Amino acid sequence: MKPTLTAGASKTNKIAVDRDRTIGFMGEEGRVYSTPNLVRDIEHTCRDLLMAHADAGEDSVGMEISVQHMAPTLLGQTVEITATVSAVEGRKVSFDVAAKDDIEQISKARHTRFVVDVQKQLERLKAKAAKRG
């Protein structure tokens, strides 16, 4: 990880809420941005920020997330997710996240990711798969 990844670094992603990102169980009039998709988009925003500061062969995995989904976002609206690094402790990176649509704040979250060496991670996964049989 490059020394440029420090507390205060931030990134904003803009995401169009398309049909695939909405719930369907309340009918067509009830289509809003789903919480599982919000969580995925938060993770991707944090990873994008982290990867801009990663060394070759590094990536990151999520290890903790706490999300408050406070308001609905309608199909067709755009969401802005802003991730800000709150702490870097070795390979553990913590983020504060805020999300808003064009009307209001819709979410706040805390997320923690762990920087991994991709090759070593793949070796660990192969070892686990071998134990499984």
N, C-alpha and C positions, 0 to 999 in steps of 0.2 A: 504494500500500500504506500502510495506516495505521501510525503509529509504535507501536501496541500489539502488533505482531508482533515479539516479541523472544525471544531464547534463553530456554528454560525454559517457554514456553507449551506446553500439551499438550491433547490430546483423546483420549477413549476411545470407540470404537465397539464395540457388542456385535452379533455376527453369528451367526445360527443356521445351522448347517451342514446345509443341505437337500440333497436328492438332486442337484440341479444343480451343487452345489459339490464334488461328490465324483468320485473316479476310478471307472471301471467295468471296467477291464481285468483286475482280479483277482477278478471275480465279486462277487456280492451280499455275501458275508461279508467281502470285502476293501474295501468302500466306506469311504474316508476322505477328508478334506479335501484337495483337490488343490493342488499348489504354484502352478499358474497362477491359481487363484482366490484363494489367499492373497496373491499379488502384487497382484492387482486390488484386493482389500480393503485392503491396506496403502496403495496409491496413493489410494484413495478417502478413507481416514481422514486422510491427510496433506493432501489437497486440501480436505476439509471444514474442517480446522483453519485452513488458509491463507485460505480464502474468508471465514471469520468476521472477517478483518482486511483484506480486499481493498476497494479503492475501486470505485465504480461503473465498469463497463466493463472491469474487470480479471478475469482468470482465470489459471490456471497450467497448465503442461505438465510432464510428467515428463521428466527428462533423465538420471537415473542411479538404479540400484537394485542393492543387494547384499543377498541374503536367505539366511539359514540356516534351513532347515525341519528342525527337530530331533526332532519327535515327531509321531505321527499323532493326528488328532482324528476321532472316530467320527461317523458320520451321526447327526444329532439332538443332538449336543452344541452348546454355545454357546462362541464364541471372543470374547475381549476383546482388541482391538488398541489399544494406546496409542502415539500418536505424540507426540514431544516435539521442539520446535524446538531444534536444536543450534547453528545459526548462521544469521545473515541477512547476506548480502553483496550489497548493492544489491538487484537483483531475483532473486538466487539464494538459495533457502532450503533448508537441510539439516535432516534429521530423523533422530533415533534412534527406532527402533520396537521394541516388544516385544509378543509375542502369547502368550496362554495360554488353555487351556481350563479346565474345572473341576477338572482333576487336576494339570496341569503346564504349564510354559512350553513352547510349541511352536515358537517362532520368535524370532529377532532379526534386525533389518535396519537398513540405512542407506539413505535415499532423498533425492534432491535434486530440487527442482522449480524452475521458472523462471516468474516472474510476467510475463504478457504483457498488452498492450492488445488486447482482443478484435478491435476494428475493424482495427487494423494487422495483426494476425495473419491475418485473413480476406483482407485485401488481398495479403499475401505469398502466401497459398495460391492466390488467383486468378492472380497473376503466374506462379507455378510451373505451374499448370494450363495457362495460355496457352502457355508454352514447350514443354509436352508435345505440344500440338497438338490 
